[in-house]
Amino acid sequence: MVGVAGCGGGGAGAGTLRVPGESGRRVTVEVLNASGRSGLARSGVRVLRQAGIDVVSFGTAPAAVGTLDSTRIVVRRPAAGVGDQVRRALGVGRVMVQPDTTKLLDASVFLGADFAPRLEFHP
């Protein structure tokens, strides 16, 4: 006999998270920590995913980028509003366009020291 358990909605916060792509075109990004503060990329991932943005990878920015004071959102595949959508979700950042067809994503996010997310506790 096989049992199936489900996680029903109905709890506090049910239905508050957005699903990537549910409201139109799916935006894909990579999140790279360029702040010098440990763990910031994971925080950026949570903020962006809560906003319905699909984060395909995250980690530490290459040494060549250096330590950044301010967040940069580099649009790789120009599409209407991608940079602004990511900026609104993060609450900070300067949008720049640098097309790169070798990257299979819409934007690269380089989190700087100005990114200070206010996340809810998550077990």
C-alpha positions in Angstrom: 0.0 0.0 0.0 1.3 3.4 -0.9 0.5 6.5 1.1 0.5 10.0 -0.2 0.9 13.1 2.0 0.3 16.6 0.7 1.2 20.0 1.9 -2.0 21.9 1.9 -2.3 25.6 1.6 -4.2 27.2 4.4 -1.2 28.0 6.6 0.0 31.5 7.3 1.5 32.9 4.1 -0.1 30.4 1.8 -0.2 31.7 -1.8 2.1 34.6 -1.1 5.1 33.4 -3.2 5.1 33.9 -6.9 6.0 31.2 -9.3 8.6 32.1 -11.9 6.9 32.9 -15.2 3.4 32.9 -13.9 2.7 36.4 -15.0 4.2 36.4 -18.4 7.7 35.9 -19.7 10.1 34.0 -17.4 13.1 36.1 -16.4 16.3 34.1 -15.7 19.3 35.5 -13.8 22.5 34.5 -12.1 23.4 36.0 -8.7 27.0 36.7 -7.9 28.3 38.1 -4.6 30.7 40.9 -5.1 30.2 42.6 -1.7 32.9 40.8 0.2 30.3 39.7 2.8 29.8 36.0 3.2 26.3 34.5 2.3 24.9 37.5 0.4 24.3 35.5 -2.8 21.9 33.2 -1.0 20.0 36.1 0.4 19.8 37.6 -3.1 18.5 34.4 -4.5 15.7 34.3 -1.9 14.7 37.9 -2.6 14.6 37.4 -6.3 12.7 34.1 -6.2 10.1 35.6 -3.8 9.6 38.2 -6.6 9.0 35.4 -9.2 12.4 35.7 -10.9 14.1 32.5 -11.9 17.6 32.2 -10.4 19.5 29.6 -12.4 22.9 29.9 -10.6 24.6 31.8 -7.7 28.0 32.1 -6.1 30.9 34.4 -5.7 31.8 36.9 -8.4 35.1 36.3 -10.2 38.1 38.1 -8.6 38.4 40.3 -11.8 35.1 42.0 -10.7 36.6 43.0 -7.4 34.6 44.2 -4.4 31.7 46.4 -5.3 30.1 49.2 -3.2 26.9 49.2 -5.3 24.9 46.4 -6.9 25.1 46.0 -10.7 22.4 44.4 -12.8 24.0 43.5 -16.2 21.4 42.7 -18.8 22.7 40.0 -21.1 19.6 39.5 -23.4 17.9 42.8 -23.9 14.2 42.5 -23.3 11.8 45.1 -22.3 12.0 45.8 -18.5 14.2 43.0 -17.4 16.8 45.2 -15.7 14.1 47.3 -14.0 12.2 44.2 -12.8 15.3 42.8 -11.1 16.1 46.3 -9.7 12.6 46.6 -8.2 12.9 43.2 -6.6 16.3 43.9 -5.0 15.5 47.5 -4.0 19.0 48.6 -5.2 21.2 48.4 -8.3 22.3 50.1 -11.4 21.2 48.6 -14.6 23.6 48.3 -17.5 23.3 46.5 -20.9 26.1 44.2 -22.0 24.7 41.6 -24.4 26.4 38.2 -24.2 24.9 35.5 -26.3 27.1 32.8 -24.7 25.2 33.2 -21.4 21.8 31.5 -21.4 20.2 34.0 -19.1 18.6 37.4 -19.1 20.8 39.1 -16.6 23.8 38.8 -14.3 23.4 40.3 -10.8 26.5 41.4 -9.0 25.5 42.1 -5.4 27.4 45.0 -3.9 27.8 46.2 -0.3 24.6 48.3 -0.7 22.4 45.2 -0.8 20.9 44.6 2.7 17.9 42.4 2.3 15.2 42.3 5.0 14.1 38.7 4.9 11.5 37.0 6.9 12.8 34.1 9.1 12.8 30.9 7.2 13.5 27.6 9.0 
